[in-house]
């Protein structure tokens, strides 16, 4: 099942994936919410999912999907090339993480590996993660909890507190509490500064 909010992107990946006779795209979804509704109907062997989508987004969608079906196999295909997103998504339950810039044969290799139930991380990102772990360097947003990171990314994309509450099924008061904690942890005064922090750390996809 392909999950991406851009129809042209889905069409391109469908053509690419189905060039392999062993791969069939059984369903497409344009959001995390749609993917969660479709998944029980089609029961795909692998879900190939984007990170940055309107609504709940990839991290929340992966987390909810794996909570519903612990056996779900998710390969994340993302424009993000930072080290924070792969860590968060693997922790949420994804088996693989691949950059959208990767060559076609690498995508098919990753798909087969995830279908076999094995982890796969983009080789370039895997090297960055290893270097980061060795050097002890941390991205400043790593201090945020899983829920705080989700709220932070929604805020960085310009979403209002009420909209975030609706998307993540939280009360506006809870989102407000998360916002306060996020600003305290990142020493930010307002939402505009949070957007700048996200941009400086490569967390907003082009």
C-alpha positions in Angstrom: 0.0 0.0 0.0 1.4 3.4 -1.0 0.7 6.3 1.3 1.6 9.8 0.0 -0.5 13.0 -0.3 0.8 13.7 -3.8 -1.0 11.7 -6.5 1.8 12.2 -9.0 4.3 10.8 -6.5 2.2 7.8 -5.9 1.8 7.2 -9.6 5.6 7.4 -10.1 6.3 5.0 -7.2 3.5 2.6 -8.4 5.1 2.4 -11.9 8.6 1.9 -10.3 7.5 -0.8 -7.9 5.4 -2.7 -10.3 8.3 -2.8 -12.8 9.3 -5.7 -10.5 7.1 -8.7 -11.3 7.1 -9.7 -7.7 5.5 -6.5 -6.5 1.8 -5.4 -6.8 0.4 -2.2 -5.4 -2.9 -3.2 -3.8 -4.0 0.2 -2.5 -3.2 3.9 -2.3 -3.9 6.4 0.4 -3.4 10.2 0.5 -3.1 10.6 4.3 -2.3 8.7 7.5 -6.0 8.8 8.3 -6.9 7.2 5.0 -4.2 4.6 5.4 -5.5 3.5 8.8 -9.0 3.1 7.3 -7.8 1.1 4.3 -5.2 -1.1 6.0 -7.7 -3.6 7.6 -9.5 -4.0 4.2 -6.5 -4.8 2.0 -4.0 -6.2 4.6 -0.9 -5.3 2.5 2.4 -7.2 3.0 4.2 -3.8 3.2 3.1 -0.2 3.7 5.3 2.4 1.9 4.6 5.7 3.7 5.6 9.3 3.4 6.4 11.3 6.5 5.1 14.8 5.8 1.4 14.7 5.0 -1.5 16.9 6.0 -3.3 15.7 9.1 -1.6 13.4 11.6 1.5 12.8 9.5 3.7 9.7 9.1 5.0 9.3 12.7 1.5 9.3 14.2 0.2 7.1 11.4 3.0 4.5 11.9 2.5 4.5 15.6 -1.3 3.9 15.4 -1.0 1.3 12.6 1.5 -0.8 14.6 -0.6 -0.4 17.7 -3.5 -1.9 15.8 -1.4 -4.6 14.1 1.9 -5.3 15.7 2.8 -7.4 12.6 2.5 -4.4 10.2 5.5 -3.9 8.1 6.2 -0.2 7.2 8.8 1.2 5.0 9.1 5.0 5.3 10.0 6.8 2.1 10.8 10.4 3.0 12.3 13.7 1.7 13.7 14.2 5.2 17.4 13.5 5.4 18.0 14.5 9.1 18.8 11.9 11.8 15.8 12.7 14.0 13.0 11.4 11.8 14.5 7.9 11.2 15.1 7.5 15.0 11.5 8.6 15.8 9.9 6.5 13.0 11.9 3.3 13.9 10.9 3.8 17.5 7.2 4.2 16.4 7.4 0.8 14.8 8.6 1.3 11.2 10.9 -1.4 9.9 12.6 0.7 7.3 13.5 4.3 6.4 14.6 5.4 2.9 15.3 8.8 1.3 13.2 9.7 -1.7 16.5 10.5 -3.5 17.5 6.9 -3.4 18.0 4.9 -6.6 15.2 2.6 -7.8 17.1 -0.6 -7.2 17.8 0.5 -3.6 14.0 1.0 -3.1 13.2 -2.5 -4.3 16.0 -3.9 -2.1 14.6 -2.1 0.9 11.1 -3.3 0.1 12.1 -6.9 -0.1 14.1 -6.6 3.2 11.1 -5.0 5.0 8.8 -7.6 3.5 11.0 -10.3 5.1 10.6 -8.6 8.5 14.1 -7.1 8.6 15.1 -3.6 9.3 16.5 -1.3 6.6 18.0 2.2 6.9 19.2 4.3 4.1 23.0 3.7 3.9 23.8 7.4 4.0 21.6 8.0 7.0 22.8 4.9 8.7 26.4 6.3 8.5 25.3 9.7 9.9 23.5 7.9 12.8 26.6 5.9 13.6 28.9 8.9 13.5 26.4 10.9 15.7 26.3 8.1 18.2 30.1 7.8 18.3 30.6 11.6 18.6 27.9 12.1 21.2 26.3 14.9 19.2 22.6 15.3 19.6 20.0 17.3 17.7 18.5 19.8 20.2 14.9 18.5 19.5 15.9 15.1 20.8 15.0 16.3 24.3 11.3 16.3 23.3 9.1 13.4 24.1 7.4 11.5 21.2 4.1 13.5 21.6 6.0 16.8 22.1 7.9 16.1 18.9 4.6 15.5 17.0 3.1 18.8 18.3 6.4 20.6 17.6 6.4 19.5 13.9 2.8 20.5 13.5 3.5 23.9 15.0 6.6 24.3 12.8 4.4 23.8 9.8 2.1 26.6 10.9 -0.8 24.7 12.4 -2.9 26.3 15.1 -3.3 24.8 18.5 -7.0 23.9 17.8 -6.1 22.3 14.5 -3.4 20.2 16.1 -5.8 19.1 18.9 -8.3 18.0 16.2 -5.6 16.2 14.2 -4.0 14.3 17.1 -7.2 13.7 19.0 -6.1 15.8 22.0 -7.8 18.6 23.9 -6.6 22.2 23.0 -5.6 22.5 26.7 -3.3 19.4 26.4 -1.8 20.8 23.2 -1.2 24.1 25.0 0.6 22.3 27.8 2.8 20.5 25.3 3.5 23.9 23.6 4.6 25.4 26.9 6.9 22.5 27.6 8.3 22.5 24.1 9.1 26.2 24.3 10.8 25.7 27.7 12.9 22.8 26.5 14.0 24.5 23.2 14.3 28.1 24.8 11.8 29.4 22.2 9.6 32.4 22.7 6.9 31.7 20.1 5.8 29.5 17.2 7.9 31.4 14.7 11.1 30.5 16.6 10.0 26.9 16.7 9.7 27.0 12.9 13.3 28.4 12.7 14.6 25.7 14.9 13.0 23.0 12.7 14.4 24.6 9.6 17.9 25.0 11.0 17.9 21.3 12.0 16.7 20.1 8.6 13.3 18.9 9.9 11.1 20.6 7.4 11.2 18.8 4.1 11.7 21.0 1.0 
